[in-house]
Amino acid sequence: VNTFISFVFPMVVISVLNTIIANQLMVMFKQAAQENQVCTIGGQQTMLSIFIQNIQHIIFLLLGSIYLFSWLCLTLVVYKIIRELRIKERFFWYLAGAVVIAFVVCWLPYHIRRLMFCYVPSSHWTDFLFNFYHYFYMLTNVLFYVSSAINPILYNLVSANFRQIFLSTLTILC
C-alpha cells in the first residue's frame, strides 16, 4: 500500500497528465501548421517555425522517454518487492529453524531421561547416576513447561506483526 500511494499512483498521474499535455500541444501545432501560422521574418522561417515543424518528433521522443522511465521505475519497484519477499522468506526460515531447535532442546532431554530410566539396568544405578538422574529429571520438567511458552517468545522476537497482534489481544483481555 505504501509503495502504491507514494510511487505507483503519482507515476500514473504524472504519465496521464503528460500525455494530455502532449496531445494538446500536438493539436495546437497541427492547427498552427494548417493555418500557416508560422513565424517569418523577411520571408524566412525563424527558429520558432523550425521548432514547430519538428515538435512532433520531440514530443514522441519525450513520451517515449517518459514511458521507458516509467517502466524502468516500475521494474525497480517490482524488483524491490521481490527482494523484500525473499528477505521475509529468509526470516520465515530462520523462525522455522528456531522453532525446530527450541523443540529439540526442550523435548530431547525429556526423552533421553525416559530412555535412561527404561534401559539402564538397576544394577548400574550408582549414587552419582542417581543424583544426576534426580537433577536431570528437574531440568527436563522445566524444559517440558518452557516448550509451551517458547514459540510465542520466538514469534515475538522475529515478527513485528505478531507483537502488535499479541499486544492488542492482551489489551482486549485485560
Secondary structure as GFF3:
##gff-version 3
##sequence-region A 1 174
A	DSSP	alpha_helix	2	3	.	.	.	ID=ss1
A	DSSP	pi_helix	4	8	.	.	.	ID=ss2
A	DSSP	alpha_helix	9	34	.	.	.	ID=ss3
A	DSSP	beta_strand	40	41	.	.	.	ID=ss4
A	DSSP	beta_strand	44	45	.	.	.	ID=ss5
A	DSSP	alpha_helix	47	119	.	.	.	ID=ss6
A	DSSP	three_ten_helix	122	124	.	.	.	ID=ss7
A	DSSP	alpha_helix	127	158	.	.	.	ID=ss8
A	DSSP	alpha_helix	160	173	.	.	.	ID=ss9
###
